[in-house]
């Protein structure tokens, strides 16, 4: 049995009280005590600290149940901010968010030249991340606690505990200790995680349904999956859980950057969409007004092109197959489609959902599939940084 000293216990109780106040529009000291099991004296002491720190406000009196009217407490979501950076193969999204995940600043920077397909190297990527973080820091609103940390979401294999990037397959970057570099430069805590994990975290926090299980399918140029299982972000032993993008769905299929063949992401991503169009003898290049090939294909689909719509239906079929495999393994409460491919939800959702229902077993067929929040990965990266600073247990890590 783990021994927890008084200081660690107070931090743990403080996080519980602050989380409860955050999750309720208005509350009272008595309600907190009843919900958390903490004594009224402990709750009162912790609330006084949180009032002094600016995380909580007193906002009048509630109805009396026979004694003195209780003082109502409200969470101050603008007491602190965090930065989230979502690094994708084609672009980088940077946000500044308050404690609830509301965006105070956002910027999107293109990384991959849509015309030439030219990729970036590790040094260039680091410089761009540093530039974007500097710009974000200049746009942080005034608050009692300023910036609590920086969250970095990347499309690949990451050890969250150490912040070490094992491999970013579609960027050809490996063995990168980026966390130490950024922490030294900005003198702030930095948290590095897989992009799908960040998307899953954002979806779970927005729903505020304790102990639920959410599968977040992050479909862009590649496919990653974030797992919230019984209210916990599950990363696995080395941070590699959720790599369902590399489960085989076609024997001897299309070669993948991971070295395997027939991977899910080779059939349910932007790169597979381009292949489907090529098989239909359609060459797509973005117009002057449209910045990406995917957006051009969506535009053509809105104009009624049957070939473009057929390509999206094929993409939806494989998304449905992959989602059914995952649902059959994990039986979640909900599946969320995120990433850039979700912009085409209108054109792929019908085939995706019908295929899912055909392939899933028993009650899994009733699991809802919904579209993810815009900028969910960047918001989730900021949210993880905030969570680690304010709400994480001092004696155990999440997942």
C-alpha atoms as one frame of an Amber mdcrd trajectory, in Angstrom:
protein
   0.000   0.000   0.000   1.356   3.425  -1.005   1.969   5.904   1.804   0.956
   9.480   1.024   2.312  12.293   3.158   0.178  15.214   4.291   1.461  17.554
   1.588   0.679  15.109  -1.236  -2.733  14.378   0.273  -3.594  18.088   0.358
  -2.604  18.421  -3.311  -4.758  15.418  -4.161  -7.731  16.844  -2.240  -7.206
  20.274  -3.755  -7.332  18.788  -7.265 -10.548  16.916  -6.390 -12.236  20.044
  -5.044 -11.114  22.201  -7.970 -12.272  19.584 -10.481 -15.684  19.361  -8.828
 -16.136  23.139  -8.918 -15.003  23.222 -12.550 -17.525  20.562 -13.548 -20.502
  22.327 -11.971 -21.893  25.696 -13.036 -22.531  26.703  -9.418 -21.946  24.779
  -6.210 -21.481  25.130  -2.448 -18.988  23.975   0.144 -21.570  21.525   1.529
 -22.208  20.001  -1.897 -18.467  19.560  -2.437 -18.089  17.853   0.919 -20.948
  15.462   0.212 -19.711  14.624  -3.302 -16.013  14.144  -2.463 -16.329  12.626
   1.000 -13.999  15.263   2.440 -14.848  16.885   5.757 -16.457  20.315   5.697
 -13.406  21.737   7.472 -11.063  20.356   4.784 -13.293  21.650   2.003 -13.551
  25.102   3.596  -9.771  25.320   3.948  -9.172  24.273   0.361 -11.849  26.614
  -0.995 -10.275  29.533   0.860  -6.960  28.729  -0.827  -8.615  28.512  -4.236
 -10.376  31.851  -3.644  -7.046  33.470  -2.782  -5.464  31.952  -5.891  -8.254
  33.281  -8.114  -9.472  29.891  -9.367 -12.846  30.263  -7.638 -15.258  33.167
  -7.082 -18.038  33.628  -4.538 -21.182  34.788  -6.354 -23.961  35.336  -3.858
 -26.179  33.035  -1.819 -28.210  29.951  -2.613 -31.548  28.817  -1.215 -31.640
  27.871   2.455 -32.709  24.379   3.502 -33.401  25.535   7.066 -30.230  27.209
   8.216 -27.958  29.936   6.871 -28.032  30.493   3.143 -25.020  28.774   1.509
 -22.453  30.860  -0.360 -22.416  29.914  -4.042 -19.092  29.138  -5.696 -18.249
  29.515  -9.384 -15.182  28.331 -11.268 -12.988  31.012 -12.879 -11.980  29.434
 -16.186  -9.846  32.449 -17.084  -7.553  32.149 -14.066  -4.905  30.408 -16.180
  -4.115  29.467 -19.774  -2.124  26.838 -21.622  -0.741  26.483 -25.141  -1.565
  23.597 -27.451   0.361  22.834 -30.647  -1.004  20.275 -33.113   1.729  19.213
 -35.560   0.416  17.478 -38.668   2.178  16.564 -41.889   0.622  19.406 -43.870
   0.022  22.063 -41.214   0.467  23.151 -37.607  -2.346  24.542 -35.446  -1.464
  26.510 -32.315  -3.995  27.621 -29.706  -4.096  29.392 -26.368  -6.909  27.998
 -24.207  -8.332  28.775 -20.799  -8.933  26.047 -18.210 -12.204  24.956 -19.842
 -10.592  24.683 -23.261 -12.093  27.861 -24.718  -9.812  29.273 -27.418  -8.375
  32.747 -26.812  -5.930  32.625 -29.752  -5.455  30.387 -32.782  -3.067  30.261
 -35.713  -2.660  27.732 -38.518   0.624  27.396 -40.373   1.105  25.332 -43.516
   4.044  22.924 -43.436   3.736  20.710 -46.493   3.712  22.279 -49.937   0.552
  20.944 -51.532   1.955  21.430 -55.027   5.401  19.809 -54.584   4.806  17.468
 -51.650   8.116  18.634 -50.163   8.453  17.554 -46.538  10.230  19.279 -43.676
  13.214  18.194 -41.617  13.582  18.007 -37.841  15.440  21.307 -37.476  12.884
  23.213 -39.543  10.032  21.674 -37.574  11.641  22.657 -34.276  12.139  26.239
 -35.475   8.512  26.498 -36.577   7.241  25.107 -33.280   9.382  27.637 -31.425
   8.107  30.470 -33.631   4.472  29.469 -33.120   4.862  29.160 -29.344   6.508
  32.594 -29.183   3.584  34.077 -31.129   1.099  32.347 -28.833   2.842  33.660
 -25.716   2.430  37.172 -27.077  -1.355  36.668 -27.268  -2.039  35.249 -23.808
  -4.772  37.286 -22.049  -3.978  38.713 -18.583  -4.753  36.238 -15.788  -3.686
  35.447 -12.208  -1.550  32.481 -13.260  -0.591  33.135 -16.872   0.569  30.069
 -18.825   0.664  26.784 -16.914   2.317  24.727 -19.635   2.691  23.767 -23.291
   1.131  20.684 -24.876   2.593  19.310 -28.106   0.579  16.838 -30.198   2.507
  14.891 -32.839   1.455  12.249 -35.416   3.468   9.271 -34.273   4.974   7.169
 -31.507   5.606   9.060 -28.262   6.406   8.222 -24.666   4.275  10.685 -22.713
   6.121  10.069 -19.440   9.520  10.996 -20.866   8.352  13.289 -23.668  10.541
  11.329 -26.084   9.430  10.938 -29.703  10.251   7.462 -31.000   9.109   7.908
 -34.572   6.969  10.201 -36.732   6.575   7.904 -39.761   5.035  10.330 -42.242
   7.578  13.021 -41.344  10.593  10.655 -41.308  11.691  11.943 -37.879  12.926
   9.545 -35.176  14.515   9.511 -31.704  13.881  13.119 -30.740  14.046  14.478
 -27.195  12.145  17.648 -28.042  10.624  18.197 -24.597  13.924  19.165 -22.955
  14.720  21.621 -25.752  11.381  23.417 -25.434  11.365  23.410 -21.627  14.812
  24.971 -21.531  13.859  27.664 -24.023  10.486  28.663 -22.583  10.986  27.790
 -18.883   7.550  26.132 -18.845   6.424  22.525 -18.381   6.096  20.795 -21.761
   3.988  17.686 -22.408   4.395  15.697 -25.625   1.702  13.231 -26.665   0.277
  11.443 -29.665  -2.206  13.600 -31.592  -5.045  11.076 -31.329  -4.612  10.943
 -27.551  -4.989  14.720 -27.450  -8.133  14.583 -29.580  -9.618  11.892 -27.348
  -8.842  13.938 -24.239 -10.585  17.020 -25.673 -13.699  15.025 -26.585 -13.896
  13.451 -23.123 -13.467  16.771 -21.317 -16.172  18.461 -23.406 -18.679  15.711
 -22.689 -18.079  15.679 -18.923 -19.494  12.154 -18.538 -17.407  10.426 -15.833
 -16.062   6.907 -16.463 -17.208   6.841 -20.090 -15.194   5.223 -22.909 -14.493
   7.111 -26.130 -12.614   5.993 -29.236 -11.168   8.916 -31.198 -10.203   8.093
 -34.789  -7.870  10.821 -36.002  -7.900  10.522 -39.795  -5.652  12.810 -41.802
  -2.733  11.886 -44.031  -2.371   8.953 -41.615  -4.727   7.402 -39.049  -4.237
   7.292 -35.281  -6.620   6.256 -32.518  -6.921   7.737 -29.021  -8.465   5.634
 -26.263 -10.428   6.883 -23.274 -11.317   3.727 -21.330 -13.543   4.070 -18.266
 -12.595   7.721 -17.949  -8.841   7.182 -18.283  -6.624   8.131 -21.226  -4.980
   4.799 -21.994  -1.447   5.077 -23.397  -0.069   1.612 -22.713   3.282   0.584
 -21.255   5.485   2.651 -23.580   2.925   5.169 -24.801   2.219   3.195 -27.973
  -1.397   2.134 -27.349  -3.985   3.028 -29.976  -1.873   2.429 -33.086  -4.872
   0.913 -34.840  -3.851   2.827 -37.960  -1.368   0.000 -38.432  -3.712  -2.939
 -37.941  -3.884  -5.043 -41.093  -7.193  -4.917 -42.946  -5.924  -6.125 -46.346
  -3.568  -9.105 -46.638  -0.683  -8.218 -48.995  -2.223  -4.774 -49.368  -0.675
  -1.366 -50.028   2.809  -0.920 -48.456   2.864   1.344 -45.394   5.588   3.611
 -44.016   5.685   1.385 -40.896   7.063  -1.488 -43.005   3.841  -3.497 -43.006
   1.287  -3.960 -45.771  -2.460  -3.407 -45.826  -2.588  -1.068 -42.828  -5.856
   0.662 -41.906  -4.366   4.090 -42.603  -3.517   3.088 -46.174  -7.261   2.729
 -46.850  -8.936   5.298 -44.574  -6.843   8.478 -44.878  -6.135  11.430 -47.139
  -3.379   9.511 -48.918  -5.782   6.645 -49.683  -8.353   9.150 -51.002  -5.746
  10.393 -53.474  -5.121   6.804 -54.598  -8.831   6.173 -55.104  -9.039   9.276
 -57.298  -6.003   8.210 -59.314  -7.654   4.827 -59.907 -10.606   6.785 -61.309
  -8.113   8.664 -63.523  -8.742  11.936 -61.723  -5.793  14.232 -61.050  -6.514
  16.791 -58.346  -4.531  19.919 -57.568  -5.772  22.742 -55.366  -6.928  25.943
 -57.026  -5.626  29.367 -56.092  -8.530  29.814 -53.677  -8.302  26.368 -52.013
  -5.204  25.461 -50.009  -5.365  21.646 -49.946  -6.236  18.727 -52.181  -8.750
  17.404 -49.640 -10.612  20.712 -49.625 -10.609  20.698 -53.429 -12.135  17.207
 -53.483 -14.804  18.295 -50.982 -15.549  21.316 -53.162 -15.960  19.155 -56.263
 -18.217  16.791 -54.327 -20.468  19.692 -53.335 -20.716  20.537 -57.035 -22.195
  17.083 -57.566 -19.311  15.127 -59.144 -20.221  11.431 -58.830 -16.612  10.257
 -59.171 -15.446  12.428 -56.284 -18.384  11.280 -54.181 -17.618   7.645 -55.041
 -14.048   8.119 -53.778 -15.400   9.424 -50.457 -17.827   6.493 -50.229 -14.922
   4.076 -50.656 -13.028   5.918 -47.951 -16.105   5.679 -45.724 -16.318   1.929
 -46.311 -12.827   1.345 -44.975 -13.357   3.727 -42.072 -16.424   1.667 -41.150
 -14.460  -1.599 -41.350 -11.686  -0.275 -39.122 -14.086   1.265 -36.617 -16.020
  -2.001 -36.364 -12.803  -3.893 -35.596 -11.966  -1.429 -32.826 -15.511  -1.443
 -31.425 -15.587  -5.233 -31.368 -12.373  -5.228 -29.358 -13.214  -2.440 -26.874
 -17.015  -1.908 -26.774 -16.855   1.892 -26.194 -19.704   4.275 -25.470 -18.968
   6.388 -28.530 -16.682   6.637 -31.568 -15.533  10.064 -32.727 -14.175  10.811
 -36.200 -11.608  13.602 -35.999  -8.775  14.899 -38.141  -8.966  16.565 -41.539
 -10.924  13.699 -43.109 -13.831  14.594 -40.807 -14.341  17.727 -42.941 -15.851
  15.337 -45.519 -18.273  13.810 -42.996 -21.252  14.727 -45.203 -19.937  12.604
 -48.079 -18.547   9.579 -46.255 -20.705   9.214 -43.137 -23.591   7.237 -44.686
 -21.310   4.534 -46.108 -19.090   4.577 -43.022 -21.991   4.052 -40.617 -23.741
   1.410 -42.751 -20.497  -0.568 -43.115 -19.860  -0.244 -39.389 -23.290  -1.687
 -38.586 -22.700  -4.587 -40.978 -19.287  -5.456 -39.495 -19.826  -4.768 -35.794
 -21.257  -7.532 -33.623 -24.290  -7.543 -31.357 -24.826  -4.337 -29.332 -21.716
  -2.773 -30.815 -23.831  -1.952 -33.870 -25.646   0.656 -31.773 -22.498   2.569
 -30.784 -22.875   6.117 -32.136 -20.284   7.540 -34.532 -20.050  11.332 -34.413
 -17.931  14.093 -35.893 -15.216  15.506 -33.647 -14.755  19.080 -32.524 -12.925
  21.467 -34.820  -9.364  22.034 -33.557  -9.921  19.193 -31.077  -6.330  17.937
 -31.168  -4.804  21.354 -30.440  -7.381  21.999 -27.704  -6.635  18.573 -26.248
  -2.891  19.249 -26.235  -3.507  22.461 -24.296  -5.943  20.611 -22.041  -3.446
  17.883 -21.187  -0.888  20.534 -20.219  -3.505  22.225 -18.037  -4.669  18.943
 -16.537  -1.145  17.920 -15.566  -0.597  21.303 -13.903  -3.897  21.645 -12.015
  -5.763  18.351 -11.798  -3.385  15.396 -12.095  -2.748  13.227  -9.055   0.629
  13.920  -7.396   1.114  10.176  -6.821  -0.041   8.558 -10.078  -0.016   9.352
 -13.778  -3.016   9.017 -16.092  -3.246   6.036 -18.416
